[in-house]
Amino acid sequence: MVSPDTQRLPAGPGGLRVGVLALQGDYAAHIAALREVGAEAFEIRSAADLELADSVVIPGGESTVMGSLLQRFGFMDAFRRRILAGMPVFGTCAGLILLSKDIENRKQPGLELLDVTVRRNAYGTQKDSFRAQVKTKIPGVPELEGVFIRAPKITKIGPGVEVLAVHEGSPVLVREGSMLGATFHPELVPGALIHKWFLDFPKERR
């Protein structure tokens, strides 16, 4: 069944529809960021919602919970197939963990697609959260502020993964094809610069 809010939303720029996985986590902040840059974002809570999306954002939150709910609601495999078929996806913090092929010292439900290894809560607990300026390779965005909240650390990357930003020697923003992953929370910074760039990903496939 398609969520009522999804049915009411028109397509965004260029006829594109951007879905935000809304099973758990800070999905509302991502929807606000996407709307800030002109997108008509909507919540994804079912396989039917997923089918309406041209691209998807996976928010921060609890990666184990999100993975378990994707399995319980029966659309983990459908989600994986859409990404493998080229649908752009952007995972932040827990969303990055859910996308990653490998998680250090832990086995949990996930999409296991982005060729990186991550370490959960690598910087410590909630009280160890911090902000830092990070330089990027995003066109027109030489630097931005990263908000790191119980952030994971990328400890290994595969040969097809491009590093777009680094903090203290560790990748914090990476891309592999149509998959984008950040260890920080870009939805909490005004301007939504990464979200604006992500909106162009579906156009690259055309």
Secondary structure, DSSP 8 states (H G I E B T S, - for coil): ---HHHHH----GGG--EEEE-SSSSHHHHHHHHHHTT--EEEE-SHHHHHT-SEEEE-SS-HHHHHHHHHHTT-HHHHHHHHHTT--EEEETHHHHHHEEEETT--------EEEEEETTTT-SGGG-EEEEEEEEETTEEEEEEEESS--EEEEE-TT-EEEEEETTEEEEEEETTEEEESS-GGGSTT-HHHHHHTTHHHHT-
